[in-house]
Amino acid sequence: SPSDRAGLQPGDKIVAIDGEDAYEITREDVYNTLRGPKGTAVLLTIRRPGQAETFDVEIIRDQIPIYSLISSFMIDDQIGYMRLTRFASSTSQEVLEAVESLRAEGMTRLIFDLRTNSGGYLEQAVNVADLFITSPDTLVYTAGRKTEMSEVFIASSKRGYEDFAVIVLINRWSASASEIVAGAIQDLDRGLVVGETSFGKGLVQRQWPLKDGSALRVTIARYYTPSGRLIQRPYDNGTREYYGNLGKEDREELLDSLRIGKPKYKTKRGREVYGGGGISPDVYVPISKYTTTTVRMVGHPKRFTFNWGTDYAKGRKTDWKDLVDFNRDFQVSADLVEDFLTYVKDQDVDFEREELDKDMGYLKSVLKAEVAGAVWGKSAYYQMFVSNDPQVTAALSHFDEAAEFLVHH
């Protein structure tokens, strides 16, 4: 998409459009200003979390296809992988087609990656969960003060697949619709959930637009998993703590220490799971922690890794027959790392080499993935990246446990 090509990231805030302050304009004005003829440019001023200074990005307008399934491939002869980033109007159809394709390639085990999936349409979350459930069980239900605000969503036993094991990956930024899917698969013992405790966003809200372009949202009901767990995390200590806890490195340890007082629930087969907000994983695997220098370099608004990978791939696209050939033969050598760092220095950017050296394995995996992405597209980027992903590696080691659920379905 134009924003991807320009290097925009989740969390970026637009503070000006073509030099005009964007703080006071309405949402409709934003849409009207950003939209325009294909091929024309618009200049955005961006504020990025963790960076003191704003920066300008030129975006070239283009037609934007909205896909929610950004990657789908076979890790090996048996294990398939799908990464879903949102729940849009076409999501369940995208997932259905991907599952059919992977099954045709021999998939008997699936990693369903919902990490950093912030949610979307409830209907699509229900339809996606329905693809994995073969019994007429509750997938999710809502409960409000008024009876008319309560609703139960039941699986259709005719739609679901039951011939492959499933592991769902979640993290602290998996929210809303992704929590509905993860909670249903966990509570109905269709598969294992691996990663971190999810965000905890499970409110049904009604919105009233206001004249100044803002809106008033009122909570009318809450989402519950099949076992009765409330997905929403409590707001008891205010929104500052509600959002602030997400960034704490010891968040999972704090959550674990509080389990003593958390309500306990039983899955369909009698496994114990915990309530209290969010979906707690069956297998906890923390996110990797990298040095500040590495995080800033990989996430820099000038897109150092992306640009280097794109430049390196130019004129070399015929060096490899396919992605398998590339993965086997191409390694990011010490010389290539130095070439990349020289490129960064040429951009007048200082960095701590000692900090980078601590994360050299990660940096090399990013550079290799960027080269693959430049040649074969975004799916190839993820295919290279997951091979060095600690949470994916952990998930692979638990498939025997996940496969046990198939016996009981």
Number of C-alpha atoms within 10 A of each C-alpha: 14 14 15 9 12 15 19 20 13 8 9 12 16 18 18 19 19 16 12 12 12 18 9 10 13 14 13 9 13 14 10 10 12 15 15 15 10 10 11 11 16 17 16 21 21 19 18 19 12 7 11 8 9 15 15 17 18 17 21 18 18 16 12 9 7 13 16 19 22 15 20 22 20 20 16 10 11 15 22 25 24 23 21 22 22 25 24 19 15 13 24 22 14 17 21 16 12 19 21 12 16 21 19 9 15 15 23 17 24 25 26 20 24 26 21 20 25 18 23 18 15 18 15 21 25 21 22 23 22 28 20 24 25 17 17 13 17 20 27 25 19 19 19 16 10 9 9 9 13 16 14 13 17 16 21 17 15 12 15 18 16 18 15 21 24 28 28 26 26 30 25 24 21 28 28 27 27 33 31 29 24 30 28 26 25 26 26 25 23 26 27 25 27 26 25 26 27 29 29 23 26 23 21 19 13 11 10 10 10 9 7 10 12 11 11 10 12 12 11 16 22 20 26 25 26 25 21 16 23 25 26 22 18 15 11 8 8 9 11 9 11 15 12 10 16 15 10 11 12 12 16 19 10 12 14 13 10 11 13 10 10 15 11 15 16 16 18 15 11 11 13 12 19 19 22 20 20 27 33 29 23 19 17 18 21 18 14 9 10 14 14 12 17 22 14 14 19 17 16 16 19 17 17 20 25 21 18 19 22 17 13 17 18 12 8 11 16 10 12 15 9 13 15 10 11 17 16 9 10 13 13 15 10 11 9 14 15 11 13 19 18 11 16 19 12 10 11 8 10 11 16 11 11 11 14 19 13 13 16 15 12 19 20 19 19 22 28 21 26 27 29 28 21 21 21 14 13 15 19 20 22 23 21 24 19 16 14 15 16 15 21 21 13 15 23 15 9 14 19 11 14 20 20 14 19 16 8 9 13
